[in-house]
Amino acid sequence: MQILRPNIHQLGAAKNRRAPAGALEQTPTVGSAAVLGRINVTTDPMPRLDQANAAPEHSPAGDAQTTCQAKRKASRTNCARQRTLFLLCRKRICESVIVRTVLGPMNTRFFPLQSALKNSKPAFTLIELLVVIAIIAILAGMLLPALSKAKTKAQGIMCMNNGRQMSMAWRLYVDDNQEKLPASYAPGQPIEWVHGSLDFDGGNRSNWDTRDITNSILWPYCGQSAGIWKCPADKSTVKYQGKVYPRVRSISMNAWFNSTDVEGFGPGFRVYYRMSDLVDPGPTMTWLFMDEREDSINDGEMVVGMTGYPNQPNQWRIVDYPASYHNRACGLSFADGHSEIKKWTDQRTMPALRPGQQLQLNISSPNNLDMLWLMDRSTRKK
């Protein structure tokens, strides 16, 4: 394809004379480009039109010589630039080849562990793993006792709630029966608050069957809820016909409430038959229900012996043992309806628990301040 290149000198002369564009001489040229009078200097380094107008006196021979020199200079510059790029690329290729052929096998040969670690996935080292396990063990050792105490405290609160509901049921029964108090112990008599006796014999249905509870005179007043008859921390069980059953009751009534045998544990002390008898120490200071130890509980009464009260501590005795499931404490409810948690201080009140075995009851315990606390809240001299 032939591209027409304008004659620079004639174009400048025509412009100065304001001649028409047809006066320009058009000369066919191959390899150059002229569009709307602009010349592509990168492909054809010829003088621009404004340069031609500024120096019309230059001869065509001088312009051609200048163009040839510029082309040679540009060619030399391009060649030097390409040579530099070639040398740089060759250098980088050589370096890469050396690293791969020399250093690669050397690293694999002399540093196999580092090479293996480089190709493996990120993971804990053995030391880091042991450190993490040690930290977890330390935290567990710090937190587990606190969590255990918190659980025991929560069970104590539930126990207090159970005692309060039982005392309310008892009071409703008293109000419905002309102020007559249920008997804590009266075998075979309908006034006894609960029948049956507990032990660890699976053949004794009173241990695992709720029939004694549902037949109680207090059952209609306690919302027909058998759960409030047992402390949640009491885990005692019995085995019957190959199955293990939880025992159904841990709560006992103060033996000085209308019992038939309590006077043998403290002659000359008050036995309460009617609500009006609770004058000393009074309803707020007389406990009504208490959780009894699983290896001490039997019938429905909890006996606090009054022998030697108050000023003969060498005669004090433990007849029945109170529970100590709540961090060495026990739940009690009182005749006025409030509940408490009592923490025991004397180790004799809390002998070691031997599951499935009964404790020896009614033993001497002189100067036991826990027994003094209970005697203060059980009854008074007539």
C-alpha positions in Angstrom: 0.0 0.0 0.0 1.4 3.4 -0.9 0.9 6.4 1.4 1.2 9.9 0.0 3.7 12.2 1.8 3.4 15.9 1.3 6.3 18.0 0.1 7.3 20.0 3.2 8.8 23.0 1.4 5.9 23.4 -1.0 3.5 23.0 2.0 5.3 25.8 3.8 5.4 28.0 0.8 1.8 27.4 0.0 0.9 28.3 3.6 2.8 31.5 3.5 1.2 32.5 0.2 -2.3 31.3 1.5 -2.4 29.1 -1.6 -5.1 26.5 -1.8 -4.4 23.0 -0.5 -4.3 21.6 -4.1 -1.1 23.5 -4.7 0.7 21.0 -2.5 2.8 18.4 -4.4 1.9 14.9 -3.3 4.8 12.4 -3.5 4.1 8.7 -3.0 6.2 7.2 -0.2 6.3 3.7 1.3 6.7 3.2 5.1 5.7 6.7 6.3 2.4 8.0 7.7 0.8 11.4 7.3 -2.7 12.0 8.7 -4.3 15.5 8.4 -0.8 17.1 8.0 0.7 15.4 11.2 3.7 13.2 10.8 4.4 10.2 13.0 7.9 10.9 14.3 8.3 7.4 15.8 8.0 5.7 12.4 9.4 8.4 10.2 11.6 10.9 12.1 10.9 13.9 9.8 10.7 17.6 10.8 7.3 18.8 12.1 5.3 21.3 10.1 6.0 24.1 12.5 9.7 23.5 12.2 9.4 23.6 8.4 7.6 27.0 8.6 10.2 28.3 11.0 13.2 27.4 8.8 12.1 27.5 5.2 15.6 28.4 4.1 17.0 24.8 4.9 17.8 22.8 1.8 16.3 19.4 1.1 19.8 17.8 1.2 20.4 19.0 4.7 17.1 17.7 6.0 17.7 14.3 4.5 21.2 14.1 6.2 19.7 15.1 9.6 17.0 12.5 9.3 19.5 9.8 8.5 21.7 10.7 11.6 18.6 10.6 13.8 17.7 7.2 12.5 21.2 5.9 13.1 21.3 7.3 16.7 17.9 5.8 17.5 18.9 2.5 16.1 22.1 2.5 18.2 20.1 3.4 21.3 17.6 0.6 20.7 20.4 -1.9 20.2 22.1 -0.9 23.4 18.9 -1.1 25.3 18.0 -4.6 23.9 21.6 -5.8 24.7 21.3 -4.6 28.3 17.9 -6.4 28.7 19.4 -9.6 27.2 22.4 -9.6 29.6 20.1 -9.0 32.6 17.8 -11.8 31.7 20.7 -14.1 31.1 22.2 -13.3 34.5 18.9 -14.0 36.3 18.4 -17.2 34.4 21.9 -18.4 35.4 21.4 -17.5 39.0 18.1 -19.5 39.1 19.8 -22.5 37.5 22.6 -22.4 40.0 20.3 -22.2 43.0 18.2 -25.1 41.8 21.1 -27.4 40.7 23.5 -26.6 43.6 21.8 -25.2 46.7 18.6 -27.3 46.3 20.3 -30.8 46.6 22.6 -29.4 49.3 19.7 -28.2 51.4 17.9 -31.5 51.0 21.1 -33.4 51.8 22.5 -31.5 54.8 19.2 -30.0 56.2 16.6 -32.8 55.7 14.5 -31.6 58.7 14.2 -28.1 57.5 13.3 -29.3 54.0 10.6 -31.6 55.5 9.2 -28.8 57.6 9.1 -26.5 54.6 6.9 -29.0 52.7 4.7 -29.8 55.7 1.6 -28.1 57.0 1.8 -25.7 60.0 1.3 -27.5 63.3 2.1 -27.4 67.1 5.4 -28.6 68.2 5.5 -31.1 71.1 6.7 -28.5 73.6 4.0 -26.1 72.6 1.4 -28.8 73.0 2.7 -29.8 76.4 2.6 -26.1 77.5 -1.0 -25.8 76.4 -2.0 -29.0 78.3 -0.2 -27.8 81.4 -2.1 -24.4 81.3 -5.4 -26.2 80.9 -4.6 -28.5 83.8 -3.7 -25.5 86.1 -6.9 -23.7 85.1 -9.0 -26.8 85.7 -7.4 -27.3 89.1 -8.3 -23.7 90.0 -11.8 -23.7 88.6 -13.2 -27.2 89.5 -13.2 -26.7 93.3 -15.0 -23.4 92.9 -17.5 -24.9 90.5 -18.1 -27.8 92.9 -18.7 -25.4 95.8 -21.1 -23.4 93.6 -23.0 -26.6 92.7 -23.2 -27.5 96.4 -24.4 -24.1 97.3 -27.1 -24.3 94.6 -28.3 -27.6 96.1 -28.4 -26.0 99.5 -30.7 -23.3 98.2 -33.0 -26.0 96.7 -32.9 -27.8 100.0 -34.0 -24.7 101.9 -36.8 -24.2 99.4 -37.9 -27.8 100.0 -37.9 -27.3 103.7 -39.9 -24.1 103.4 -42.6 -25.9 101.3 -42.8 -28.7 103.8 -43.2 -26.3 106.7 -46.0 -24.5 104.8 -47.8 -27.8 104.2 -47.4 -28.6 107.9 -49.0 -25.3 108.8 -51.9 -25.7 106.4 -52.6 -29.1 108.0 -52.5 -27.6 111.5 -54.9 -24.8 110.5 -57.3 -27.3 109.1 -57.2 -29.5 112.2 -58.0 -27.2 115.1 -54.3 -26.4 115.8 -53.5 -30.1 116.5 -49.9 -31.0 115.5 -49.1 -34.1 113.4 -47.1 -36.7 115.3 -43.4 -37.0 114.4 -43.5 -40.6 115.6 -46.6 -42.7 116.4 -46.4 -46.1 114.7 -49.8 -47.4 113.4 -51.6 -44.2 114.3 -53.2 -42.1 111.5 -51.9 -38.9 113.1 -48.3 -39.9 112.3 -47.0 -37.5 109.6 -45.3 -40.3 107.6 -45.2 -44.1 108.0 -42.4 -46.5 107.2 -38.8 -46.7 108.1 -35.7 -46.4 105.9 -32.6 -48.6 105.7 -30.5 -50.1 102.9 -32.6 -53.2 102.3 -34.0 -53.3 98.8 -36.8 -55.5 99.9 -38.1 -52.6 102.1 -40.4 -50.7 99.8 -40.3 -47.6 102.0 -36.8 -47.0 100.7 -37.7 -46.6 97.0 -41.5 -46.6 96.8 -43.3 -43.3 97.3 -46.4 -45.0 98.7 -45.5 -43.9 102.3 -45.2 -40.3 101.0 -48.4 -40.3 99.0 -50.3 -41.8 102.0 -49.0 -39.1 104.3 -51.4 -36.7 106.0 -49.3 -33.8 104.6 -49.4 -35.0 101.0 -52.6 -33.0 100.0 -50.9 -29.8 101.3 -47.5 -30.1 99.6 -48.7 -29.9 96.0 -48.4 -33.6 95.7 -44.7 -33.2 95.0 -42.6 -36.1 96.2 -39.4 -34.2 95.2 -39.5 -31.8 98.2 -39.3 -34.8 100.6 -35.6 -35.3 99.7 -32.5 -33.2 99.6 -31.1 -33.0 96.1 -27.6 -33.7 97.5 -28.6 -37.0 99.0 -27.4 -39.7 96.5 -28.3 -42.7 98.6 -29.7 -45.7 96.7 -30.9 -49.3 97.2 -30.8 -52.3 94.9 -34.0 -54.3 94.2 -34.4 -57.1 91.8 -31.2 -56.2 89.9 -32.1 -52.5 89.6 -30.7 -49.5 91.5 -33.3 -47.1 92.9 -32.8 -43.8 94.7 -34.2 -43.5 98.1 -37.3 -41.3 98.4 -36.9 -39.4 101.6 -34.2 -37.6 103.5 -36.3 -35.2 105.6 -37.3 -35.8 109.2 -39.5 -34.0 111.8 -38.4 -32.6 115.2 -39.1 -35.5 117.6 -40.4 -33.1 120.2 -43.5 -32.5 118.1 -46.1 -35.0 119.4 -43.9 -38.1 119.5 -44.7 -41.1 121.6 -41.1 -42.0 122.6 -39.2 -38.7 122.8 -39.4 -38.2 126.5 -37.0 -41.0 127.0 -34.3 -38.7 125.5 -34.8 -35.8 127.9 -37.2 -36.2 130.8 -38.9 -33.0 132.0 -38.8 -31.2 128.6 -41.8 -29.9 126.7 -43.5 -32.1 124.0 -45.6 -30.0 121.6 -49.1 -31.2 120.9 -50.9 -28.1 119.8 -49.7 -24.9 118.1 -50.4 -23.0 121.2 -47.7 -25.0 123.0 -45.0 -23.3 121.0 -44.3 -20.6 123.5 -40.7 -21.4 124.5 -38.5 -20.9 122.6 -41.2 -19.9 120.2 -42.0 -20.7 116.5 -39.1 -18.7 115.1 -36.6 -20.5 117.3 -38.0 -24.0 117.1 -36.9 -26.1 114.1 -39.5 -28.3 112.5 -37.9 -30.3 109.6 -34.3 -31.2 109.0 -32.3 -33.2 106.5 -31.0 -36.3 108.2 -27.9 -38.2 107.1 -28.5 -41.2 104.8 -26.7 -43.6 107.2 -28.7 -42.2 110.2 -32.3 -41.8 108.9 -34.8 -44.4 109.7 -38.3 -43.5 111.0 -39.9 -40.1 110.5 -38.5 -38.3 113.6 -35.1 -36.7 114.1 -34.2 -36.9 117.8 -32.1 -34.2 119.5 -31.4 -35.5 123.0 -31.8 -32.9 125.7 -29.8 -34.8 128.4 -27.5 -32.5 130.3 -29.0 -29.3 128.7 -27.9 -26.6 129.2 -25.2 -26.7 131.8 -23.9 -30.3 131.9 -22.0 -30.6 128.6 -20.3 -33.8 129.6 -23.8 -35.5 129.3 -24.6 -34.2 125.8 -25.3 -36.9 123.2 -25.9 -37.4 119.5 -29.0 -39.5 119.0 -29.6 -38.9 115.3 -27.1 -37.3 112.9 -28.0 -34.2 110.9 -26.9 -34.1 107.2 -23.9 -32.2 106.1 -24.2 -32.3 102.3 -23.9 -28.6 101.7 -20.2 -27.9 102.4 -20.5 -29.3 105.9 -23.9 -27.7 106.4 -27.5 -28.8 106.7 -30.9 -27.4 105.7 -33.6 -26.8 108.4 -37.0 -25.2 108.4 -38.7 -23.7 111.4 -42.3 -23.6 112.8 -42.8 -20.0 111.6 -42.1 -21.0 108.0 -38.6 -19.7 107.4 -35.6 -21.9 106.4 -31.9 -21.8 107.3 -28.6 -23.5 106.4 -26.5 -24.4 109.4 -22.8 -25.1 109.0 -21.4 -27.6 111.5 -18.2 -27.0 113.3 -17.5 -30.2 115.3 -16.1 -33.1 113.3 -18.0 -35.5 115.5 -21.2 -34.2 114.0 -19.9 -35.2 110.5 -18.3 -38.7 110.7 -17.0 -40.3 107.6 -19.8 -41.5 105.3 -19.8 -45.2 104.5 -22.4 -45.7 101.8 -24.8 -48.6 102.5 -23.9 -48.9 106.2 -25.8 -47.6 109.1 -24.1 -45.4 111.8 -24.1 -46.2 115.4 -26.7 -43.9 116.9 -27.2 -42.3 120.4 -23.6 -41.9 121.3 -22.0 -39.6 123.8 -20.6 -36.3 122.5 -19.6 -34.0 125.4 -19.0 -30.3 124.8 -20.2 -30.6 121.2 -21.3 -27.0 120.3 -23.3 -28.3 117.3 -25.5 -30.3 119.7 -25.9 -27.2 121.9 -27.1 -25.2 118.9 -29.7 -27.8 118.1 -30.9 -28.2 121.8 -31.3 -24.4 121.9 -33.8 -24.7 119.0 -35.6 -27.9 119.9 -37.5 -27.5 123.2 -37.3 -26.2 126.7 -37.9 -27.3 130.3 -41.5 -27.7 131.3 
